[in-house]
Amino acid sequence: MLSVMFIKSEKKELKPFQKLSIPEACEITETLETQYQRTRKTTRADFFILDEEDQEVYAGTLSIGSGHARHVVDHIKKKLSSLKMDDIQEARKRSFLEQLEKEVPDHLKTTDGSFSLEEEAEDQIQVNQTHVLSTRNRRLIYGGGILSLLILSATCFSTVATSQDRAETIQDLQKQVKLEQKIIETYERALLGDSEGALRRLSSIGEQNMKEQKNVYTSLRVDQKKYEKAIQLQGNHPEVVESMISKKGDINALKEFQQTFPSSNGAFDLAYHEQRWEDMMRQSGVEMTDKRYEMKAYGYLKLDKVKEAKEEAAHIQNQGLNQKIETYEKTKKEVEETKKQVEEEKKKDPKDEKKIQSLTDQQKKQEELLKNL
């Protein structure tokens, strides 16, 4: 099964580094697309498509509210359909698209095959880029590779007014294409496990040209525990790197980072991952994000403080969190009711041992459910 992971988005509904199934991603992005078109606003969201082994098989940027695509899969279909490839690549592309299409909810399937004006413009620009995908572990990087060049080219040409400007723009594009191709090859090296080689190549590109690549570079530095370098890449903001490590869920790395670069944020996140709920609540001066409000609400539930959990949840719009709190309340009430029934049965004379045992088993199951929420 394929899944979607958004890595950069301004929308709360598209939480960074949270895996979504294809149906979930389609539903959410279709809703956001409709909302943004109504308000005539646009926003961008970077994402990966992951395979069953959580390996990236596609990377792209979704333009929400632009009207170019109905949802994330529709975006991928239209982008890939505009690319000309050799026979082997075409076969892989069709297989990938078919696999995606199978997972799209029936009411969201698109069959008109229409293209936006932007994509028609992209068809006019030919970029010679050959991806050799001969080994089993080679990954398709269409969205972050060829497509980024096409989008760049279409954007540049749409703003050119004169033939002289066009000629200058073509020269600029040729330089940019070479840079983008170098970055694409670097991504491929990283995805194939050559982190050292990727780091060397990214270093040679220069930070001023990396922009969108900065987080990828930072992540590689974090994986190698080169925390000072990672912090430098993020403008000397250790809290950004700490947050990145926390999202990865690597407790040992987070503990190591906190020892070298201590902060209230780090202490809070580490306490959460180690399930030290009381310690987490005692932290002051924490920069509260949507994720940390969610973490704090969950911590209060584990401490059986439902009122406080609701107060934290009120800071954000998180249907899943609200549902969890409701389920906790309902299950706790059921536990209390079952416990009361057990006590009443034990007072009876004669006692119904089978009924007492049945109610006791039921209570244990309810308590286990409560514990695992």
Helices and strands as residue ranges (DSSP letters): E 3-9, E 19-21, H 22-39, E 43-50, E 56-64, H 72-81, H 87-103, G 106-108, H 117-123, H 146-158, H 163-191, H 195-205, G 207-209, G 211-213, H 214-223, H 227-233, H 238-248, H 251-260, H 264-273, H 277-282, H 290-302, H 306-313, H 319-347, H 353-372
